Amino acid sequence: MPSNDKLFAYNLGLIVPLSEATLHISDLSVQRGYGVFDFVKVQQGFPLFLDDYLDRFFQSAQLMHLSMPLTREEIKQVIDELIARNQLPEAGLKMILTGGYSEDGFTPMNPNLLITQLPLTLPSEEKVAKGIPIMTHDYVREMPEVKTINYSMGIRLLHEQKANGTEEVLYVKNGLVSEFPRCNFFMVTHDNTIVTPANNILRGITRKNVLSLAGRRYKAEVRDIRLEEILQAKECFLTSTTKRILPIVRVDGVLVGTGKPGEVSLQLLQDLMELEDSQIAALRE
Ligand SMILES: Cc1ncc(COP(=O)(O)O)c(C=O)c1O
């Protein structure tokens, strides 16, 4: 695996060594935290479910009134070139679109596009086998449907998580759970119905895949979930591109189900990994 100083990145129209990828301090991402991004997983050298991520990236840009400097096909070409040059078979591709170099530090100018590819570590088998404890926090993201670069609340809460020994924080507002700073939430009821919140969430690509996989074996529902319900659930888990499916075994100190990762969560994880493998096989052809 090449070290980071041998990697290349796309920086404002050019492919450059990662160490030379820069942004001027007048950029609105620095000045006001204004920008959007998306994150694609590369496995065995292939970007998985790329069209879904590009759809979301373009939609986030549109909702924030940021014009994309490249077409979808041009972005795909850049991604192919980065994958070929970086030779990182397991990696995360981050596409960032910022508010641009602003003259008054407030008004967006021509958006700047950056694409990096960095090594990725997926959760270990031990972590999946053990599951994770989480805490809840009263919050809802400002524009949940947009993947903005603003993760202030999630980052600020790392301090609290460290103090209480939890590994993620689930946002709850008016008694309804929504999502984690970087993951979606799922619950399994005692009749093996897979439920995920309908509102105030980012539409995760892993959530979408898990919902369609869940529908093959179980009943799947997208609806509001009350915090009390998850304390009675049989199983809970989170989903994201980098974490796939990670079982949740404790919420605010209360055990979920048996307090161990459940069979439905683990079955869906296996199904998801098979779906990824089938994507890779299809992309190889
Ligand atoms: C707020 C939020 N919710 C959910 C997710 C999970 O989405 P995905 O499965 O597409 O990674 C993310 C991803 O980073 C996120 O930022």
Ligand as a Chemical Component Dictionary entry (heavy atoms), coordinates in Angstrom:
data_LIG
# 
_chem_comp.id                   LIG 
_chem_comp.type                 NON-POLYMER 
_chem_comp.pdbx_formal_charge   0 
_chem_comp.three_letter_code    LIG 
# 
loop_
_chem_comp_atom.comp_id 
_chem_comp_atom.atom_id 
_chem_comp_atom.alt_atom_id 
_chem_comp_atom.type_symbol 
_chem_comp_atom.charge 
_chem_comp_atom.model_Cartn_x 
_chem_comp_atom.model_Cartn_y 
_chem_comp_atom.model_Cartn_z 
_chem_comp_atom.pdbx_ordinal 
LIG C1 C1 C 0 -25.615 12.283 8.579 1  
LIG C2 C2 C 0 -25.367 10.955 7.946 2  
LIG N1 N1 N 0 -26.305 9.992  8.038 3  
LIG C3 C3 C 0 -26.111 8.771  7.482 4  
LIG C4 C4 C 0 -24.929 8.464  6.801 5  
LIG C5 C5 C 0 -24.744 7.090  6.191 6  
LIG O1 O1 O 0 -24.843 7.148  4.777 7  
LIG P1 P1 P 0 -24.114 6.118  3.811 8  
LIG O2 O2 O 0 -24.707 4.760  4.075 9  
LIG O3 O3 O 0 -24.425 6.605  2.438 10 
LIG O4 O4 O 0 -22.660 6.150  4.138 11 
LIG C6 C6 C 0 -23.941 9.444  6.678 12 
LIG C7 C7 C 0 -22.708 9.129  5.948 13 
LIG O5 O5 O 0 -21.671 9.704  6.170 14 
LIG C8 C8 C 0 -24.157 10.721 7.260 15 
LIG O6 O6 O 0 -23.238 11.689 7.159 16 
# 
loop_
_chem_comp_bond.comp_id 
_chem_comp_bond.atom_id_1 
_chem_comp_bond.atom_id_2 
_chem_comp_bond.value_order 
_chem_comp_bond.pdbx_ordinal 
LIG C1 C2 SING 1  
LIG C2 N1 SING 2  
LIG C2 C8 DOUB 3  
LIG N1 C3 DOUB 4  
LIG C3 C4 SING 5  
LIG C4 C5 SING 6  
LIG C4 C6 DOUB 7  
LIG C5 O1 SING 8  
LIG O1 P1 SING 9  
LIG P1 O2 DOUB 10 
LIG P1 O3 SING 11 
LIG P1 O4 SING 12 
LIG C6 C7 SING 13 
LIG C6 C8 SING 14 
LIG C7 O5 DOUB 15 
LIG C8 O6 SING 16 
# 
